[in-house]
Amino acid sequence: MKKLNTPNRLTILRIALAPVFLVLLISGLPHCNLYAFLVFAAASVTDFIDGKLARSRNEVTSLGKLLDPLADKMLITAALLGFMLSGECNIFIAFVILLREYTVTGVRMIALTDGIVIPANIWGKIKTASQMISIAVVVALREWLYLGKTLPFELSLFSNILLGTAVAAVVSGIIYIVEAAKKINFLENK
């Protein structure tokens, strides 16, 4: 039995950090947003590092191709849930983002039944990066407000606008499905 390589370990660490991030985000403890920000930043950095390591060491695995986007989805979902609880993410924005994620995951699962692993494309990577940056900004602004500072705008409005732009992620999902359809037959009898 093979051992997990370092890139896959980093991806699994990101999966483990997602619930920690959510607990910190909603805990209400002093400076919880600062700690949530640090956990989120660490998890986000693993997303960058694991891919770089896997490619540079020729350690790209099917497990990594599947777990990496799953880890990203867990981290993004944790943020959306926390933001929904505090009014910083409209339920419809969260729904559209999650609908895209579940659809792409479904396509990946269909491809797997044919023995095909479809990795994330550049548009999916851009989508993930923009979502992670948006989330980090909102969490940092939450800590800013906790410190008694002010903002020239309402955080919930700003957050919803920022996350609303992530709804453009639907485009990356459509591109992914079109590309996947070239490799798999969705309507083939099994």
C-alpha positions in Angstrom: 0.0 0.0 0.0 1.4 3.4 -1.0 1.8 6.2 1.5 0.2 9.6 1.0 2.5 12.0 -0.7 3.1 15.5 0.7 0.7 17.3 -1.7 -2.1 14.9 -0.7 -1.3 15.4 3.0 -1.6 19.2 2.5 -4.9 18.7 0.8 -6.2 16.6 3.6 -5.0 19.3 6.1 -7.1 21.8 4.2 -10.1 19.5 4.6 -9.4 19.3 8.3 -9.0 23.1 8.6 -12.5 23.8 7.1 -14.5 22.9 10.2 -11.9 24.7 12.4 -12.4 27.8 10.3 -16.1 27.6 10.6 -16.1 27.1 14.4 -13.8 30.1 14.8 -15.9 32.2 12.4 -19.1 31.7 14.3 -17.7 31.3 17.9 -18.1 34.9 19.0 -14.9 34.7 21.0 -12.6 37.7 21.3 -10.6 38.0 18.1 -12.3 35.0 16.6 -12.2 36.6 13.2 -8.4 37.1 13.5 -8.0 33.4 14.3 -10.5 32.4 11.6 -8.5 34.6 9.1 -5.2 32.9 10.0 -6.7 29.4 9.7 -8.3 30.4 6.4 -5.1 31.9 5.1 -3.1 28.8 6.1 -5.7 26.6 4.4 -5.6 28.7 1.3 -1.9 28.6 1.1 -2.0 24.8 1.1 -4.1 25.0 -2.0 -1.3 26.8 -3.8 1.5 24.7 -2.4 0.0 21.3 -2.9 -0.5 21.8 -6.6 3.0 23.3 -7.1 4.6 20.4 -5.2 2.6 17.7 -7.0 3.6 19.1 -10.4 7.3 19.9 -9.6 7.8 16.4 -8.0 5.8 14.6 -10.5 3.4 13.4 -7.7 0.1 14.3 -9.3 -2.3 11.5 -8.3 -5.9 10.7 -9.1 -6.6 11.1 -5.3 -5.1 14.6 -5.4 -7.1 15.5 -8.5 -10.3 14.6 -6.7 -9.5 15.8 -3.2 -8.1 19.1 -4.1 -11.3 20.6 -5.5 -13.3 18.9 -2.7 -11.1 20.6 -0.1 -11.7 23.9 -1.8 -15.5 23.3 -1.8 -15.4 22.5 1.9 -13.5 25.7 2.8 -15.8 27.9 0.6 -18.9 26.2 2.0 -17.7 26.8 5.6 -17.3 30.5 4.8 -20.7 30.8 3.1 -22.4 29.1 6.1 -20.7 31.4 8.6 -21.5 34.5 6.5 -25.1 33.4 6.1 -25.5 33.1 9.8 -24.2 36.7 10.3 -26.1 38.2 7.3 -23.0 38.7 5.3 -24.1 36.3 2.5 -27.5 36.2 1.0 -28.9 32.7 0.8 -29.5 33.0 -3.0 -25.8 33.9 -3.5 -24.8 30.8 -1.5 -27.3 28.7 -3.4 -26.0 29.6 -6.8 -22.3 29.1 -5.7 -23.1 25.7 -4.1 -25.3 24.7 -7.1 -22.3 25.2 -9.4 -20.1 23.2 -7.0 -22.5 20.3 -6.7 -23.0 20.2 -10.5 -19.3 20.1 -11.2 -18.8 17.4 -8.5 -21.7 15.4 -10.1 -20.0 15.6 -13.5 -16.7 14.4 -11.9 -18.6 11.4 -10.4 -20.1 10.5 -13.7 -16.7 10.7 -15.4 -15.3 8.4 -12.7 -17.8 5.7 -13.5 -16.1 5.7 -17.0 -12.7 5.7 -15.3 -12.0 9.3 -16.3 -10.6 11.8 -13.9 -11.3 15.4 -15.0 -9.1 17.9 -13.1 -10.0 21.5 -12.5 -9.5 23.8 -15.4 -8.0 27.3 -15.3 -11.4 28.9 -15.0 -12.2 26.8 -11.9 -8.8 27.8 -10.4 -9.5 31.5 -11.1 -13.0 31.1 -9.5 -11.5 29.4 -6.4 -8.8 32.1 -6.1 -11.4 34.9 -6.3 -13.6 33.3 -3.8 -10.8 32.8 -1.4 -9.6 36.4 -1.7 -13.2 37.6 -1.2 -13.7 35.5 1.9 -10.3 36.6 3.4 -11.2 40.2 2.8 -14.6 39.8 4.5 -13.1 38.0 7.5 -10.4 40.7 7.8 -13.0 43.4 7.8 -15.0 41.6 10.5 -11.9 41.8 12.7 -11.4 45.4 11.8 -14.9 46.2 13.0 -14.3 44.1 16.2 -11.3 46.4 16.9 -13.7 49.3 17.0 -12.7 50.7 13.6 -15.2 51.9 11.1 -15.9 51.3 7.5 -17.2 53.7 4.9 -19.8 51.1 3.9 -22.1 48.5 5.5 -20.1 45.3 5.8 -23.1 43.0 4.9 -23.8 45.0 1.7 -20.2 45.0 0.7 -19.8 41.3 1.5 -22.9 40.4 -0.5 -21.7 42.4 -3.5 -18.2 40.8 -3.2 -19.6 37.3 -2.9 -22.2 38.1 -5.5 -19.5 38.7 -8.1 -18.4 35.1 -7.3 -21.7 34.0 -8.9 -19.8 34.5 -12.1 -18.4 31.1 -11.1 -21.3 29.7 -12.9 -19.5 30.5 -16.2 -16.5 28.3 -15.1 -19.0 25.5 -14.3 -20.5 25.7 -17.7 -17.1 25.6 -19.4 -16.2 22.6 -17.2 -19.3 20.7 -18.2 -18.8 21.5 -21.9 -15.2 20.3 -21.7 -16.3 17.2 -19.8 -19.0 16.4 -22.4 -16.2 16.0 -24.9 -14.7 13.2 -22.8 -17.7 11.4 -21.5 -21.1 10.4 -22.8 -23.7 11.5 -20.2 -26.5 9.6 -21.9 -24.8 6.3 -22.7 -26.5 3.2 -21.4 -24.4 1.2 -18.8 
